Amino acid sequence: MQYRGCPFKIVTSLSANFLRAFNFYKAGFLPNPGGWLDQPAKLLDAFDAIERELNEVEAEKERQRKLFTP
């Protein structure tokens, strides 16, 4: 997917907070007390969506590397 213009114009404050929380999650910290079952479903859904997008970006990078690797 390609965007025209500055991506900060399409990132809401809520999605920015989800992205920030995701970075803490990847470092081993959850935003709320308890385990992952104690986290809001909306947060877990956001983490799933972010993870899927990151996996897609990584897969595309790998496809590009294979195209240009002898």
Sequence and secondary structure as in RCSB ss.txt:
>XXXX:A:sequence
MQYRGCPFKIVTSLSANFLRAFNFYKAGFLPNPGGWLDQPAKLLDAFDAIERELNEVEAEKERQRKLFTP
>XXXX:A:secstr
    S GGGT  HHHHHHHHHHHHHHTT  SSSS GGGS HHHHHHHHHHHHHHHHHHHHHHHHHHHH  
